[in-house]
Amino acid sequence: MNKLYVGRVVGTHGIKGEIKVFSDNEYQERIFKVGTVFYFGDLEKEYKVSQIRYHKGNYLVLLDGFNNINDVLFLNKMNVYVDRDTVLNDNEYTFDDLIGFTVICNDEEVGVIKDYQSNSSYTTFLVEGSKNFYLPNVEEYVVNIDLKDKKVYTKNVGELMIW
């Protein structure tokens, strides 16, 4: 199974066994729903979601078989994963997948994606090369993402290379 990172347990909520999960995954609507199977940290056991709701920037998740805060304390601070094949189609990707991709502009390599940050409008990639810069993931700059060859084709990035 190919696991997909979807968030992190940031605490518990109430006494009924709900866990708080923070996620900035771009496919949240597919992931955070009743019936989804979660995996936590290095644990191989499957945990099925029985209830879920959104509250103050986190998902409050109740898992099958857990109905007390003491039952879920061991999950605190663990990373949350799902089976990648249950969320993504073959031609879909997450921003985490793009880390390490080569950035190409005018048939010339300008750097490698090292990190990304998302805001309410768009995602920017940190590109490190001879000059480091942030590449907004918008049509004005990103032309094509080649998942097979691990390359991101761009245009107009010269104006972004300021440091």
Long-range contacts (C-beta under 8 A, 24 or more apart in sequence): 1-83, 1-84, 1-85, 2-83, 2-84, 2-85, 3-39, 3-81, 3-82, 3-83, 3-84, 4-81, 4-82, 4-83, 4-84, 4-87, 4-88, 4-94, 5-79, 5-80, 5-81, 5-96, 6-31, 6-38, 6-80, 6-81, 6-82, 7-59, 7-79, 7-80, 8-77, 8-78, 8-79, 8-80, 9-40, 9-75, 9-76, 9-77, 9-78, 9-79, 9-80, 10-58, 10-77, 11-76, 12-69, 12-72, 12-73, 12-76, 13-55, 13-60, 14-69, 15-68, 15-69, 16-62, 16-67, 16-68, 16-69, 17-62, 17-63, 17-66, 17-67, 17-68, 17-69, 17-71, 17-72, 18-51, 18-60, 18-61, 18-62, 18-72, 19-60, 19-61, 19-62, 19-63, 19-72, 19-75, 19-76, 20-55, 20-58, 20-59, 20-60, 20-61, 21-58, 21-59, 21-60, 21-61, 21-80, 22-57, 22-58, 22-59, 23-59, 23-80, 24-118, 25-94, 26-94, 26-95, 26-118, 26-123, 27-87, 27-88, 27-92, 27-94, 28-59, 30-87, 31-82, 31-87, 32-59, 32-61, 36-82, 36-86, 37-82, 37-83, 37-86, 38-63, 38-80, 38-81, 38-82, 39-80, 39-81, 39-82, 39-83, 40-75, 40-78, 40-79, 40-80, 40-81, 41-78, 41-79, 43-78, 91-147, 93-145, 93-147, 95-123, 95-125, 95-137, 97-147, 98-125, 98-145, 98-152, 100-150, 101-145, 101-150, 101-151, 101-152, 102-150, 102-151, 102-152, 103-127, 103-129, 103-135, 103-151, 103-152, 103-154, 103-157, 104-151, 104-152, 104-153, 104-154, 105-153, 105-154, 105-155, 105-157, 105-158, 106-155, 110-154, 110-157, 110-161, 113-152, 125-152, 127-157, 131-161, 131-162, 131-163, 132-161, 132-163, 133-157, 133-160, 133-161, 133-162, 133-163, 134-160, 135-160
